[in-house]
Structure formats: structure tokens, C-alpha cells
Amino acid sequence: MTRSSWRSGTERVFEAWRTLQERGRYDLVINVQGDEPLLNPSHIDALAEQLRKGKHHMSTLAIRISHEEASNPGVVKVILDAQDRALYFSRSLIPSMKNVSTRVASRYLRHIGIYGFYGPFLERYISLPDNFLQRSEDLEQLKVLGAGHSIHVSVVEGDVGPDVNTAEDLKRLEGMIGGE
């Protein structure tokens, strides 16, 4: 187990990575968040492949979602630049779509709770200071963006399963698993 003083999953993954480094060299680390219990294994493979290309210190995944799903504050959304780097993550609707006619053509993206790291970047992550945006949204990846680092985002297709953030989400998941 990792120490209880860590405040995020990435900090706990860092400790596990450091322990494993004593037994061998591990350059790539994939952190599947606990709120993604039914994550598609092919999506984990896609993230690993992106990391193996060696172009990014940190990567994650997203999937296209409807306006209805994007309107849910329990769903973390991400906006990308032209090179598929995250511009921002939010629990709010982004983009906000001030012009309703634009909404029809919009492509909302749900962030999937999985991160890939080039191992040594985890050490840098641990030393980054918390920031206002990270605390405001309660999203650890904003610590990285707020410090000026980039996060590559691969948009994947297919079912990712529900994320589980509330008691209602858990009930829905239990119904799915139990066949109800």
C-alpha cells in the first residue's frame, strides 16, 4: 500500500513507480483511475502505444459525447488544440456554446480517467505546486497544465463504460454488472 498522506491517485502511482524502480527500470507508467471500472482494454493499449512513440511526457484519452452528457457536471470535459494537446479540463460545459446553432456541430469530449506518463515526469509532477484551477475544479491534471506542461489527448472510439463518481453512478454500475 502507499502512504495515506498522498492527495491524488497520481501521487500514489508515483510512490509505486519509485518502489518498482528498485527492482528494474520502468520508463512508461499507466494509471487507470478507480472511477473507470469497466474501461475497455483496447483503450489502455491505445494509450500505451501513444506513450511508446516517445513524444509526450503525459497522455490521456477522451471520447466524443452528446450535448446532454456534456451538460452533466459529474462528467469531466476536455478541450484540445490543433495538435491534440489539452487546453483545459472542466466539470462545466466546455465550450459553453453561447450560440445554440453552433451546438449542433460541436464535438464535446469526455475525459476518460486514465493517464500515461513517461516515468521521470512523475517526479516532476510531484514537485509541481498546486494551483487555483486545480483546486477550483478538483482535477489533478490541471496541476500539469497550470505549470505550463502539456498533456496529449488521444480521442478513442467505442464503449468506455460508465465512470463512477456518485452513489447513483455506483447503483447504475451494480445494475449493469448484476444484469438488471
C-alpha positions as CSV (number, residue, x, y, z in Angstrom):
1,M,0.0,0.0,0.0
2,T,1.0,3.6,-0.5
3,R,1.1,6.2,2.2
4,S,-2.1,7.8,3.3
5,S,-0.8,11.4,3.0
6,W,-1.0,11.4,-0.8
7,R,-3.8,13.6,-2.1
8,S,-4.2,12.1,-5.6
9,G,-4.0,8.9,-7.5
10,T,-1.0,10.2,-9.4
11,E,0.9,10.7,-6.2
12,R,0.2,7.1,-5.2
13,V,1.2,5.9,-8.6
14,F,4.5,7.8,-8.2
15,E,5.2,6.0,-4.9
16,A,4.5,2.6,-6.5
17,W,6.7,3.5,-9.5
18,R,9.6,4.5,-7.3
19,T,9.3,1.2,-5.4
20,L,9.3,-0.7,-8.7
21,Q,12.3,1.2,-9.9
22,E,14.3,-0.5,-7.2
23,R,13.7,-3.8,-9.0
24,G,14.3,-2.7,-12.6
25,R,13.8,0.2,-15.0
26,Y,10.2,1.2,-15.9
27,D,10.0,4.1,-18.2
28,L,6.3,4.1,-19.0
29,V,3.5,4.2,-16.4
30,I,-0.2,3.9,-17.0
31,N,-2.6,5.0,-14.2
32,V,-6.2,3.8,-14.6
33,Q,-8.3,5.8,-12.2
34,G,-10.6,3.8,-9.8
35,D,-13.7,5.6,-11.2
36,E,-13.3,3.7,-14.6
37,P,-14.0,0.1,-13.5
38,L,-15.2,-1.0,-17.0
39,L,-12.5,0.6,-19.1
40,N,-12.1,-1.1,-22.5
41,P,-8.7,-2.9,-22.6
42,S,-8.2,-1.7,-26.2
43,H,-8.2,1.9,-24.8
44,I,-5.4,1.0,-22.4
45,D,-3.4,-0.4,-25.4
46,A,-4.1,2.8,-27.4
47,L,-2.6,4.9,-24.5
48,A,0.4,2.6,-24.2
49,E,1.0,2.9,-27.9
50,Q,0.9,6.7,-27.7
51,L,3.4,6.7,-24.9
52,R,5.8,4.3,-26.8
53,K,6.1,6.9,-29.5
54,G,8.1,8.9,-27.0
55,K,6.7,12.4,-28.0
56,H,4.9,13.2,-24.8
57,H,5.6,13.2,-21.1
58,M,2.0,12.7,-20.2
59,S,-1.0,11.5,-22.2
60,T,-4.7,10.7,-21.6
61,L,-7.8,9.7,-23.5
62,A,-11.1,11.2,-24.4
63,I,-14.3,10.1,-26.2
64,R,-16.9,12.1,-28.1
65,I,-20.2,12.7,-26.1
66,S,-23.6,14.3,-26.7
67,H,-24.6,17.7,-25.5
68,E,-26.8,16.1,-22.9
69,E,-24.0,14.1,-21.4
70,A,-21.6,17.1,-21.6
71,S,-24.2,19.1,-19.6
72,N,-23.7,16.8,-16.6
73,P,-21.2,18.4,-14.1
74,G,-20.2,15.0,-13.0
75,V,-18.6,14.4,-16.4
76,V,-15.1,15.9,-16.9
77,K,-14.8,17.5,-20.3
78,V,-11.6,18.4,-22.2
79,I,-10.9,20.9,-25.0
80,L,-8.0,20.3,-27.4
81,D,-5.7,22.4,-29.5
82,A,-4.8,21.5,-33.2
83,Q,-2.0,19.2,-32.0
84,D,-4.3,17.2,-29.7
85,R,-2.9,18.7,-26.5
86,A,-5.3,19.6,-23.8
87,L,-6.1,23.3,-23.5
88,Y,-8.4,22.8,-20.4
89,F,-10.3,20.2,-18.4
90,S,-13.6,21.2,-16.7
91,R,-16.7,19.9,-14.9
92,S,-18.5,22.7,-16.6
93,L,-19.8,22.6,-20.2
94,I,-16.9,23.5,-22.4
95,P,-17.1,25.0,-24.9
96,S,-20.2,26.8,-23.4
97,M,-21.9,27.2,-26.8
98,K,-23.2,30.7,-26.5
99,N,-24.6,30.3,-30.0
100,V,-27.1,27.5,-29.8
101,S,-26.9,26.8,-33.6
102,T,-23.1,26.1,-33.1
103,R,-24.0,23.3,-30.6
104,V,-25.3,21.1,-33.3
105,A,-21.9,20.9,-35.0
106,S,-20.0,20.8,-31.8
107,R,-17.9,17.9,-30.6
108,Y,-17.9,17.6,-26.9
109,L,-15.2,15.4,-25.4
110,R,-15.4,13.4,-22.1
111,H,-12.1,12.9,-20.4
112,I,-11.5,9.2,-19.6
113,G,-9.9,8.6,-16.2
114,I,-6.6,7.1,-17.4
115,Y,-3.2,8.7,-17.6
116,G,0.0,7.7,-19.2
117,F,3.4,9.0,-18.0
118,Y,6.9,8.9,-19.1
119,G,8.2,7.7,-15.7
120,P,10.6,10.5,-14.8
121,F,7.9,13.1,-15.4
122,L,6.1,11.6,-12.4
123,E,9.0,13.0,-10.3
124,R,8.4,16.4,-11.8
125,Y,4.7,16.1,-11.2
126,I,5.2,15.6,-7.5
127,S,7.2,18.8,-7.2
128,L,4.7,20.9,-9.1
129,P,2.8,23.3,-6.8
130,D,-1.0,23.1,-6.6
131,N,-2.7,25.9,-8.4
132,F,-6.0,27.8,-8.4
133,L,-7.5,26.0,-11.4
134,Q,-6.7,22.6,-9.9
135,R,-8.3,23.4,-6.6
136,S,-11.3,25.1,-8.3
137,E,-12.2,22.2,-10.5
138,D,-10.8,19.5,-8.2
139,L,-8.9,18.0,-11.2
140,E,-5.3,16.9,-10.7
141,Q,-4.4,17.2,-14.4
142,L,-4.9,21.0,-14.1
143,K,-1.8,21.0,-11.9
144,V,0.2,19.9,-15.0
145,L,-1.4,22.5,-17.4
146,G,-1.2,25.2,-14.8
147,A,2.6,24.7,-14.5
148,G,3.0,25.1,-18.3
149,H,3.4,21.4,-19.3
150,S,1.3,19.8,-22.0
151,I,-0.9,16.7,-21.9
152,H,-1.5,14.8,-25.1
153,V,-5.1,13.5,-25.6
154,S,-6.0,10.7,-27.9
155,V,-9.7,10.5,-28.9
156,V,-10.8,6.9,-28.9
157,E,-13.9,5.2,-30.3
158,G,-16.1,2.5,-28.7
159,D,-17.6,1.9,-25.4
160,V,-15.7,3.1,-22.3
161,G,-18.3,2.1,-19.8
162,P,-19.7,4.4,-17.2
163,D,-17.4,6.4,-14.8
164,V,-18.4,6.1,-11.2
165,N,-18.3,9.3,-9.2
166,T,-21.5,9.2,-7.1
167,A,-23.7,6.8,-5.2
168,E,-26.2,6.9,-8.1
169,D,-23.4,6.0,-10.6
170,L,-22.5,3.0,-8.4
171,K,-26.1,1.8,-8.3
172,R,-26.3,2.0,-12.1
173,L,-23.0,0.1,-12.4
174,E,-24.2,-2.6,-10.0
175,G,-27.3,-2.9,-12.1
176,M,-25.2,-3.4,-15.2
177,I,-23.0,-6.0,-13.7
178,G,-25.8,-7.8,-12.0
179,G,-27.7,-8.0,-15.3
180,E,-30.6,-5.9,-14.0
